[in-house]
Every structure is written in structure tokens, then in C-alpha cells.
């Protein structure tokens, strides 16, 4: 006796169950995938080769490859080569694909060629969540997060990066030329091999400079003056750390179950113009007339908030405090009180700033106000360094004032945003690993992100309801 649990002899004959189905429990997630995919209208969603050709080798049915991908993303197996291996050794995958074993090229091409259809599949599962009445509140938290692309920072060029690299090459060329001059003066004591090495390095540096000049020309022809060599759609984006080359993923998350009701992949680093579009997508996905959308300061845009207001969407977005006057110890616009009944501002000294004229900045009509008593004011030094303090007010600023009043009355909205939308992003990035995306170009990256969101939502619902309950609900 070894006093340990002993395994079976590997050479012992074993009678396995006659049916593969006996290995798969009734509440196994693969049964959820099976029921969900079989209920989809694959032709309507736009999957290629939905119908087999009359001649030639028959293709794999799109449902088989779609099931394989959903299983892979549910289990953090995103690579087509790894999925190919799973079809040969994983009992759950064998059951799901009916023991079909497509090669990695077939698996990879399916994701590449059916991007729009895969995005549609993700929307279909959000529809399942809506029918299950999981969206009990007409509220979403909206945020964006930067995800890495298949493009190293050294293969991304902006105007500032290009100038810095050219400057480094020029300094290296100057250094090697100086070393060559020094070697010429010290001849014949300097070995010929050293001179040859310096000349080779100079040649390579000149070739690098010529390459950078060519890339600079290509970069300047791009609309945003930015060039990525590996993934042409990826862009350099600022983050709280060192910045990355990647994509900005937008998500609208409902607060009760933290389900992602809408998402979008963009290659624009700023969130400023995303609020209204994301809120509209979320409202469509939740099938509700009214919606409350909560976002952080990065989404603050007067035109976006007005668009939400006109669409019947109630926005909660704090205003960023960007005034330099606060740092200098001077009053900011927030210290001036607007009096709508008189269309004037009241300054901290109690003076009225009256309307003077309308100016146009960035296509917006701004009303300009100032007072005539500034020059004799005892606290002018705390207010302005100019002849008088001027306040500008956008013609639609009443909408922004109303939103600020809502925020002041419900400060917990910002806490709700943080605890709602940060969780899905953290989970997704943990699943994706250090490299994040595996595909290139915006359409393919969008398809890959949709698979991640679909897997996230599916796993959340299974945890909430149980696989068996979800299967029964989808069969109704």
C-alpha cells in the first residue's frame, strides 16, 4: 500500500460509453452554445457560404465554425491553431462539432471573412438577454478603454515620433563621421577593420534615413498624419501609462448585472465624440424609449449632450475643470452665477456682467458678457489680468446647466459608473492576455471584440440563471 490515491493502469482495456453525448452533462455550457447557434438565422446574418456549392468539396457549415469560436472565446482559446488542436483532443469540442476537425486555416478564414455577421451574432445574444428581462433599468454606464493592436510602437509613426527618430539617426551619423575624421588623422595607427566598420555603420544609417524619409511621405499623406506598418488601422493613443498603439473600445454596460448592451471599436483615441452614438446603440439594444447614460469627464461635449437631450436620453457627464485660472488662484467661470431672467452673470464681487455681442468659435455661437466696473474692483487681481473679465456662454448652455444640476442632486451616479463599466473591461483584458487583439484592421478587430463581448455576456448570464435555465428560455 502506498497510502496515496492510485490511478488506473494505462494498458488496461476500458469500455467507454457508446455515445459521446454521455460525456456532456445537461448543464454543460456547450449545450447553451448549441441551442443558441441553432436558433440563429445564419443566412440573414450574412454568413458566407451558407449554402453549399453544387460541385466541389462541400464546405463546413457556418454553424460548426461559429460554435467552435464561441466555445474558444468562452474558454480563453482565441488562436485558430489552438482551436484546431482542441478539435482533436477535447471531448466537449468533439461533441459540439460532431467530431469534425477543420484545419487552422479554415478556422482563421471563417473569422476573417464573416466579421459583420459575427458582430450581428453578438447583438442577437443581447436580444436574448432583453427577452429574458435582464435589462430591468433603463440606465447604462458608458466608457472607453484602449486595447493593444498587432503593431509594435516602433512600427507606428506620428509627426513627433518621426522627427525624434530622424534626429537620433542624424546624431549617430554625425558621431560616426567625427570618428572617421579622427581615424583619418590618426592613420596609419588605426586598424583598417575599424575604418571599414565605421563606413558600414554609416551606410546603414543613411539607408535608415532614406527609409524614414519615404515613410514620412506616406505618413503625411494619411488623413490623421499617422502611419502604422503592421496593422494599418491601429493608432497611437494616450493612456495613463506610456501610451499604446491600438484601438479604443467603447462599451455601454447596464448596472444591475454588468452586461454589455452595446459596444464599438474605433481607432480614435478621444472619447469626446462618442457619447450620443453609444447611448443610441444602447437604447436600441435595450428597446426602450427613455434612457439614462452616465459617462466620465472624457465624454464631455456640449454638442454631444445636446444631441442626447434631443433624442430623449438623459446624460450625466461631469464637466472637466481645464481653466488655468484656478491654478493661478483666480476665479473660474464656475464662480460666476448666471441669471437667466436678466440674461446676465453675477460676479463674486456682486457686479452684473451684461450681454455684449455674439462670437463664433469652432462653429458654435457664443454670447460674450462683461461688466464696466472691473477697473475699479478691489478683487480684480483674483479675477483677471486684462482690462475686464469676459464670460462666454454657448447658446445651448442651458442644457449643460440642467445636466450639472442633475449631477449635483445625484453625485452617486459617478460611483455607479465606476463600479459598473470598469468591471467588464478588466475582465475582458484578463481573458485576452498581454497581447489583447490577435487580428489586424478595424473590421477584423471588431469581429474579434464581438466574440469577446459575446463570451463575456454568455458567461454572465449562465452564472446568473444557470445553463439549464438559459437553454430552456432560448428554446421557448
C-alpha positions as CSV (number, residue, x, y, z in Angstrom):
1,X,0.0,0.0,0.0
2,X,1.3,3.4,-1.0
3,X,-1.3,5.3,1.1
4,X,-2.0,7.5,-2.0
5,X,-4.9,7.5,-4.5
6,X,-3.8,5.3,-7.3
7,X,-4.6,5.7,-11.0
8,X,-5.6,3.1,-13.4
9,X,-3.1,1.1,-15.5
10,X,-2.7,2.8,-18.9
11,X,-2.5,-0.6,-20.6
12,X,-5.8,-1.8,-19.2
13,X,-8.7,-2.1,-21.7
14,X,-11.6,0.1,-20.9
15,X,-15.2,0.2,-22.1
16,X,-16.0,3.8,-22.8
17,X,-19.7,4.9,-23.1
18,X,-21.1,4.1,-26.5
19,X,-22.4,7.6,-27.1
20,X,-20.3,10.8,-27.0
21,X,-23.4,12.6,-25.6
22,X,-23.0,10.7,-22.3
23,X,-19.8,12.7,-21.6
24,X,-21.6,16.0,-21.7
25,X,-23.7,17.0,-18.7
26,X,-27.2,18.6,-19.1
27,X,-25.9,21.9,-17.7
28,X,-22.7,21.9,-19.7
29,X,-22.1,25.3,-21.4
30,X,-21.6,23.6,-24.8
31,X,-25.3,22.8,-24.8
32,X,-26.0,26.5,-24.4
33,X,-23.8,27.3,-27.4
34,X,-25.6,24.5,-29.4
35,X,-29.1,25.8,-28.7
36,X,-28.1,29.5,-29.3
37,X,-26.4,28.9,-32.6
38,X,-29.0,26.5,-33.9
39,X,-31.7,29.2,-33.3
40,X,-29.8,31.8,-35.4
41,X,-30.8,32.8,-38.9
42,X,-27.2,32.5,-40.3
43,X,-28.2,33.4,-43.8
44,X,-30.0,36.6,-42.6
45,X,-26.9,37.5,-40.5
46,X,-24.8,37.3,-43.7
47,X,-22.5,34.3,-43.1
48,X,-20.7,33.4,-46.3
49,X,-21.3,30.0,-48.0
50,X,-24.4,29.4,-46.0
51,X,-25.5,27.2,-48.9
52,X,-23.1,24.5,-50.2
53,X,-21.9,24.7,-53.8
54,X,-23.3,22.1,-56.2
55,X,-19.8,21.0,-57.2
56,X,-16.5,20.6,-55.5
57,X,-15.7,19.6,-52.0
58,X,-18.5,20.6,-49.6
59,X,-17.6,23.3,-47.0
60,X,-18.0,23.3,-43.3
61,X,-21.4,24.6,-42.2
62,X,-21.0,28.1,-40.7
63,X,-22.8,27.0,-37.5
64,X,-20.0,24.4,-36.9
65,X,-17.2,27.0,-37.1
66,X,-19.3,29.6,-35.1
67,X,-19.9,27.1,-32.3
68,X,-16.2,26.4,-32.3
69,X,-15.3,30.0,-32.0
70,X,-17.8,30.8,-29.2
71,X,-16.5,27.8,-27.3
72,X,-12.9,29.0,-27.8
73,X,-13.7,32.5,-26.5
74,X,-15.6,31.2,-23.6
75,X,-12.6,29.2,-22.6
76,X,-9.9,31.8,-23.5
77,X,-8.8,29.9,-26.6
78,X,-8.7,32.6,-29.3
79,X,-5.9,31.2,-31.6
80,X,-7.1,29.3,-34.7
81,X,-4.1,26.8,-34.2
82,X,-5.1,26.2,-30.6
83,X,-8.7,25.7,-31.6
84,X,-7.5,23.2,-34.3
85,X,-5.8,21.2,-31.5
86,X,-8.9,21.3,-29.3
87,X,-10.9,19.6,-32.0
88,X,-8.5,16.6,-31.9
89,X,-8.4,16.1,-28.1
90,X,-11.2,18.0,-26.3
91,X,-14.3,15.9,-25.7
92,X,-16.6,18.9,-25.4
93,X,-15.4,20.3,-28.7
94,X,-15.8,16.9,-30.3
95,X,-19.4,16.8,-29.1
96,X,-20.0,20.4,-30.3
97,X,-18.6,20.0,-33.8
98,X,-19.8,16.4,-34.1
99,X,-16.1,15.2,-34.4
100,X,-15.4,17.5,-37.3
101,X,-11.8,18.7,-37.3
102,X,-11.3,21.7,-39.5
103,X,-7.7,22.9,-40.0
104,X,-6.5,26.2,-38.6
105,X,-6.6,28.0,-41.9
106,X,-10.3,27.2,-42.3
107,X,-11.0,28.3,-38.8
108,X,-9.0,31.5,-39.2
109,X,-10.6,32.4,-42.6
110,X,-14.1,32.0,-41.1
111,X,-13.4,34.8,-38.5
112,X,-11.7,36.9,-41.2
113,X,-14.4,36.6,-43.8
114,X,-17.5,36.9,-41.6
115,X,-16.8,39.9,-39.5
116,X,-20.1,41.7,-39.9
117,X,-22.1,38.5,-39.3
118,X,-20.2,37.8,-36.1
119,X,-21.0,41.3,-34.9
120,X,-24.6,40.5,-35.6
121,X,-24.4,37.3,-33.6
122,X,-23.3,39.4,-30.6
123,X,-26.3,41.6,-31.0
124,X,-28.5,38.6,-31.2
125,X,-27.4,37.4,-27.7
126,X,-28.1,40.9,-26.3
127,X,-31.6,40.4,-27.7
128,X,-31.8,37.1,-25.8
129,X,-30.9,39.0,-22.6
130,X,-33.6,41.6,-23.3
131,X,-36.2,38.8,-23.8
132,X,-35.1,37.3,-20.5
133,X,-35.9,40.7,-18.9
134,X,-32.4,41.1,-17.6
135,X,-32.4,44.8,-18.5
136,X,-34.6,46.0,-15.7
137,X,-33.3,49.5,-15.5
138,X,-33.1,52.0,-18.4
139,X,-29.6,53.0,-17.3
140,X,-26.2,52.4,-18.9
141,X,-22.7,53.4,-18.0
142,X,-20.5,54.4,-21.0
143,X,-16.8,54.3,-21.1
144,X,-13.9,53.5,-23.4
145,X,-10.6,51.6,-22.9
146,X,-7.5,51.2,-25.0
147,X,-6.6,47.7,-26.3
148,X,-3.3,46.8,-27.9
149,X,-3.1,46.1,-31.6
150,X,-0.8,43.8,-33.5
151,X,1.5,46.7,-34.1
152,X,4.7,47.5,-32.1
153,X,5.3,51.1,-31.1
154,X,8.5,51.1,-33.3
155,X,6.3,50.4,-36.3
156,X,4.0,53.4,-35.7
157,X,4.9,56.9,-36.9
158,X,3.4,60.2,-36.0
159,X,5.0,63.6,-36.9
160,X,6.6,64.0,-33.5
161,X,7.9,60.4,-33.4
162,X,9.3,60.8,-37.0
163,X,11.2,63.9,-36.1
164,X,12.6,62.3,-33.0
165,X,13.8,59.2,-34.9
166,X,15.3,61.3,-37.7
167,X,17.1,63.4,-35.1
168,X,18.5,60.3,-33.4
169,X,19.8,58.9,-36.8
170,X,21.3,62.3,-37.7
171,X,23.2,62.4,-34.3
172,X,24.5,58.9,-34.9
173,X,25.7,59.8,-38.4
174,X,27.4,62.9,-37.1
175,X,29.1,60.9,-34.4
176,X,30.4,58.2,-36.8
177,X,31.6,60.9,-39.3
178,X,33.6,62.5,-36.4
179,X,35.1,59.1,-35.6
180,X,36.1,58.7,-39.3
181,X,37.7,62.1,-39.4
182,X,39.6,61.2,-36.2
183,X,40.7,57.9,-37.7
184,X,41.9,59.6,-40.9
185,X,44.1,62.0,-38.8
186,X,45.5,59.1,-36.8
187,X,46.5,57.0,-39.9
188,X,48.2,54.6,-40.2
189,X,47.9,53.6,-36.5
190,X,44.1,52.9,-36.8
191,X,43.3,49.4,-37.9
192,X,41.6,49.1,-41.3
193,X,38.9,46.9,-39.9
194,X,37.7,49.7,-37.6
195,X,37.5,52.2,-40.5
196,X,35.6,49.6,-42.6
197,X,33.2,49.0,-39.6
198,X,32.5,52.7,-39.3
199,X,31.8,53.1,-43.0
200,X,29.4,50.1,-42.9
201,X,27.5,51.7,-40.0
202,X,27.3,55.0,-41.8
203,X,25.9,53.2,-44.9
204,X,23.2,51.5,-42.8
205,X,22.3,54.8,-41.1
206,X,22.0,56.6,-44.4
207,X,19.7,53.8,-45.7
208,X,17.7,54.1,-42.5
209,X,17.4,57.9,-43.1
210,X,16.2,57.2,-46.6
211,X,13.6,54.7,-45.3
212,X,12.4,57.2,-42.8
213,X,12.0,59.9,-45.5
214,X,9.9,57.5,-47.5
215,X,7.8,56.6,-44.5
216,X,7.4,60.3,-43.7
217,X,6.0,61.0,-47.1
218,X,3.5,58.1,-46.6
219,X,2.6,59.4,-43.2
220,X,1.9,62.9,-44.3
221,X,-0.5,61.6,-46.9
222,X,-2.6,59.9,-44.2
223,X,-5.7,61.9,-43.1
224,X,-4.6,62.0,-39.4
225,X,-0.9,62.2,-40.2
226,X,-0.2,58.8,-38.6
227,X,1.2,55.6,-40.1
228,X,1.2,52.0,-38.7
229,X,3.1,49.4,-40.7
230,X,1.8,46.1,-39.2
231,X,-1.9,47.0,-38.7
232,X,-2.7,50.0,-40.9
233,X,-5.9,50.8,-38.9
234,X,-4.3,50.9,-35.5
235,X,-3.3,54.3,-34.0
236,X,-1.1,55.6,-31.2
237,X,-3.2,56.5,-28.2
238,X,-2.6,58.1,-24.9
239,X,-3.1,56.1,-21.7
240,X,-2.4,56.7,-18.1
241,X,0.9,54.8,-18.6
242,X,3.2,55.2,-21.5
243,X,0.6,55.1,-24.3
244,X,-0.1,52.2,-26.7
245,X,-0.7,51.5,-30.4
246,X,-4.1,50.0,-30.6
247,X,-7.9,50.6,-30.6
248,X,-10.3,52.5,-28.4
249,X,-13.2,50.1,-27.5
250,X,-16.4,51.8,-26.4
251,X,-18.9,49.9,-24.2
252,X,-22.3,50.6,-22.7
253,X,-22.9,48.5,-19.6
254,X,-26.2,48.1,-17.6
255,X,-25.7,48.5,-13.9
256,X,-27.6,45.5,-12.4
257,X,-25.9,42.5,-14.0
258,X,-23.0,44.3,-15.7
259,X,-24.0,43.0,-19.1
260,X,-22.5,44.8,-22.1
261,X,-25.6,46.0,-24.1
262,X,-23.6,47.8,-26.9
263,X,-20.0,48.2,-27.9
264,X,-18.0,49.7,-30.7
265,X,-14.3,49.5,-31.8
266,X,-12.8,52.8,-33.0
267,X,-9.3,53.9,-33.8
268,X,-9.9,57.4,-32.5
269,X,-8.1,57.9,-29.2
270,X,-10.5,60.5,-27.8
271,X,-14.0,59.7,-26.3
272,X,-15.2,63.3,-26.8
273,X,-17.5,62.5,-29.8
274,X,-18.7,59.0,-28.7
275,X,-21.5,59.7,-26.2
276,X,-24.6,60.2,-28.3
277,X,-23.8,57.4,-30.7
278,X,-23.1,54.9,-27.9
279,X,-26.2,55.9,-26.0
280,X,-28.3,55.5,-29.1
281,X,-26.9,52.0,-29.7
282,X,-27.6,51.1,-26.1
283,X,-31.2,52.4,-26.3
284,X,-31.8,50.4,-29.4
285,X,-30.3,47.2,-27.9
286,X,-32.5,47.6,-24.7
287,X,-35.6,48.6,-26.8
288,X,-36.5,51.4,-24.5
289,X,-37.9,54.9,-25.3
290,X,-36.1,56.6,-22.4
291,X,-32.5,56.0,-21.3
292,X,-30.1,57.5,-18.7
293,X,-26.5,57.5,-19.8
294,X,-23.6,58.1,-17.3
295,X,-20.1,58.8,-18.5
296,X,-16.8,60.3,-17.2
297,X,-15.3,63.7,-18.0
298,X,-13.7,62.5,-21.2
299,X,-17.1,62.4,-22.8
300,X,-18.0,66.0,-22.0
301,X,-19.0,67.7,-25.2
302,X,-21.7,70.3,-25.5
303,X,-22.9,69.2,-28.9
304,X,-23.0,65.5,-27.8
305,X,-25.0,66.3,-24.7
306,X,-27.5,68.4,-26.7
307,X,-27.8,65.5,-29.2
308,X,-28.7,63.2,-26.2
309,X,-31.2,65.7,-24.9
310,X,-32.9,66.0,-28.2
311,X,-33.0,62.2,-28.6
312,X,-34.7,61.8,-25.2
313,X,-31.6,60.5,-23.5
314,X,-30.8,61.8,-20.0
315,X,-27.0,62.3,-19.8
316,X,-24.8,62.6,-16.6
317,X,-21.3,63.8,-17.6
318,X,-19.2,65.9,-15.2
319,X,-17.6,69.0,-16.7
320,X,-13.7,68.9,-16.9
321,X,-12.0,71.7,-15.0
322,X,-9.4,72.9,-17.5
323,X,-9.2,76.5,-16.6
324,X,-5.7,77.8,-15.9
325,X,-7.1,80.5,-13.6
326,X,-7.8,78.1,-10.8
327,X,-4.1,77.1,-10.6
328,X,-3.1,80.7,-10.6
329,X,-5.5,81.4,-7.7
330,X,-8.1,83.3,-9.9
331,X,-11.8,82.8,-10.1
332,X,-13.2,80.5,-12.8
333,X,-16.4,80.5,-14.7
334,X,-18.0,78.3,-12.1
335,X,-17.6,81.2,-9.6
336,X,-19.9,83.4,-11.8
337,X,-23.7,82.8,-11.4
338,X,-25.9,83.1,-14.5
339,X,-29.2,84.9,-14.0
340,X,-31.5,83.7,-16.8
341,X,-34.3,86.2,-16.1
342,X,-31.9,89.1,-16.9
343,X,-29.6,87.2,-19.3
344,X,-26.6,88.2,-17.3
345,X,-23.9,86.9,-14.9
346,X,-23.2,87.9,-11.4
347,X,-19.5,88.0,-10.4
348,X,-18.0,87.2,-7.0
349,X,-17.9,90.9,-6.2
350,X,-21.7,91.2,-6.9
351,X,-21.4,93.1,-10.2
352,X,-23.5,92.2,-13.2
353,X,-21.9,91.1,-16.4
354,X,-24.2,92.0,-19.2
355,X,-24.5,90.7,-22.8
356,X,-22.3,92.5,-25.3
357,X,-22.1,90.5,-28.6
358,X,-22.0,87.0,-30.2
359,X,-18.8,85.4,-31.3
360,X,-18.4,82.2,-33.3
361,X,-15.8,79.7,-32.2
362,X,-15.4,76.2,-33.7
363,X,-18.8,76.6,-35.4
364,X,-20.6,77.4,-32.1
365,X,-22.4,80.7,-31.3
366,X,-21.1,82.1,-28.0
367,X,-22.6,85.1,-26.2
368,X,-20.0,87.3,-24.6
369,X,-20.6,89.1,-21.3
370,X,-18.6,91.6,-19.2
371,X,-19.0,94.4,-16.6
372,X,-17.8,98.0,-16.8
373,X,-16.9,98.1,-13.1
374,X,-13.8,95.8,-13.4
375,X,-11.2,98.5,-13.4
376,X,-12.2,99.8,-10.0
377,X,-12.9,96.4,-8.4
378,X,-11.0,95.7,-5.2
379,X,-10.6,91.9,-6.1
380,X,-9.7,92.3,-9.8
381,X,-6.4,90.6,-9.2
382,X,-8.2,87.5,-8.2
383,X,-10.4,87.7,-11.3
384,X,-8.5,88.7,-14.5
385,X,-5.2,90.2,-15.8
386,X,-7.0,92.0,-18.6
387,X,-9.0,95.3,-18.6
388,X,-12.2,93.4,-17.7
389,X,-13.3,89.8,-17.1
390,X,-15.2,88.3,-20.0
391,X,-17.5,85.3,-19.8
392,X,-18.6,83.3,-22.8
393,X,-21.8,81.4,-22.8
394,X,-22.9,78.9,-25.6
395,X,-26.4,79.5,-26.9
396,X,-27.4,75.9,-25.8
397,X,-25.7,76.1,-22.4
398,X,-29.0,75.9,-20.6
399,X,-28.9,72.1,-21.4
400,X,-25.5,71.8,-19.8
401,X,-26.7,73.8,-16.7
402,X,-29.6,71.4,-16.3
403,X,-27.3,68.4,-16.5
404,X,-25.0,69.9,-13.9
405,X,-28.0,70.4,-11.6
406,X,-28.9,66.8,-12.1
407,X,-25.3,65.8,-11.2
408,X,-25.3,68.0,-8.1
409,X,-28.5,66.3,-6.9
410,X,-27.3,62.8,-7.6
411,X,-23.5,62.6,-7.0
412,X,-23.8,58.8,-6.6
413,X,-24.1,58.5,-10.4
414,X,-20.3,58.7,-10.8
415,X,-19.8,56.0,-8.3
416,X,-22.3,53.9,-10.2
417,X,-20.3,54.5,-13.4
418,X,-17.1,53.4,-11.9
419,X,-18.4,50.2,-10.3
420,X,-20.3,49.3,-13.5
421,X,-18.2,49.8,-16.5
422,X,-14.7,49.2,-15.1
423,X,-15.5,45.6,-14.2
424,X,-16.2,44.3,-17.8
425,X,-13.1,46.0,-19.2
426,X,-10.9,44.5,-16.5
427,X,-12.4,41.0,-17.1
428,X,-12.0,41.2,-20.9
429,X,-8.4,42.3,-20.7
430,X,-7.6,39.5,-18.3
431,X,-9.2,37.0,-20.7
432,X,-7.4,38.4,-23.7
433,X,-3.9,38.2,-22.2
434,X,-1.0,40.6,-22.6
435,X,-1.3,40.9,-26.4
436,X,-5.0,41.8,-26.5
437,X,-6.0,41.5,-30.2
438,X,-4.8,38.8,-32.5
439,X,-6.2,40.2,-35.8
440,X,-5.4,43.2,-37.9
441,X,-7.5,46.0,-39.4
442,X,-10.6,47.6,-38.0
443,X,-13.3,45.2,-39.4
444,X,-11.5,42.1,-38.2
445,X,-10.7,43.6,-34.8
446,X,-14.4,44.5,-34.5
447,X,-15.3,40.8,-35.1
448,X,-12.8,39.6,-32.6
449,X,-14.1,42.1,-30.0
450,X,-17.7,41.0,-30.7
451,X,-16.6,37.4,-29.9
452,X,-15.1,38.5,-26.6
453,X,-18.2,40.5,-25.7
454,X,-20.5,37.6,-26.7
455,X,-18.5,35.2,-24.5
456,X,-18.5,37.7,-21.6
457,X,-22.3,38.2,-21.8
458,X,-23.0,34.5,-22.2
459,X,-20.8,33.6,-19.2
460,X,-22.5,36.3,-17.1
461,X,-26.0,35.0,-17.9
462,X,-25.1,31.4,-17.3
463,X,-23.7,32.5,-13.9
464,X,-26.9,34.4,-13.2
465,X,-29.5,31.9,-14.4
466,X,-27.7,28.6,-14.8
467,X,-27.0,26.8,-18.1
468,X,-30.2,24.7,-17.9
469,X,-32.5,27.7,-17.3
470,X,-30.9,29.6,-20.1
471,X,-31.3,26.7,-22.5
472,X,-35.0,26.3,-21.6
473,X,-35.5,30.1,-22.1
474,X,-33.9,30.1,-25.5
475,X,-36.0,27.1,-26.7
476,X,-39.2,28.8,-25.9
